[in-house]
Amino acid sequence: MVVESSHESNRLPDSSILIRVRLRITGKVQGVYYRQNLKSIAKRNNICGWVRNISDGSVEAVLEGSKLSIENIVSWSSNGPDGANVSSVTVTREPYEGDFSSFEITYD
């Protein structure tokens, strides 16, 4: 867990900081409704982006939204839904672009 601290009185709370991350989740994460559950959780947390299966058996997702909400999803991703057995979650920070207006499962 990363803990950030600041003594600045005008610092915005984490819930108003918008970020973008790319997740790569490995393990038994296909065939267990991982993508559908991630989409549901993303929508509940006002996260936009996409999630897809990768041919090597992993799942990849791009998430944009508040830092706090994305941290919640990253935390959930380490366990996933019932039936999943997550080996690792790689989180790559990317520049926030505001590209998305919803969260979708993609099939490309």
Secondary structure, DSSP 8 states (H G I E B T S, - for coil): --------TT---GGG-EEEEEEEEEEE-SSSSHHHHHHHHHHHTT-EEEEEE-TTS-EEEEEEEEHHHHHHHHHHHTT-STT-EEEEEEEEEE------SSEEE---
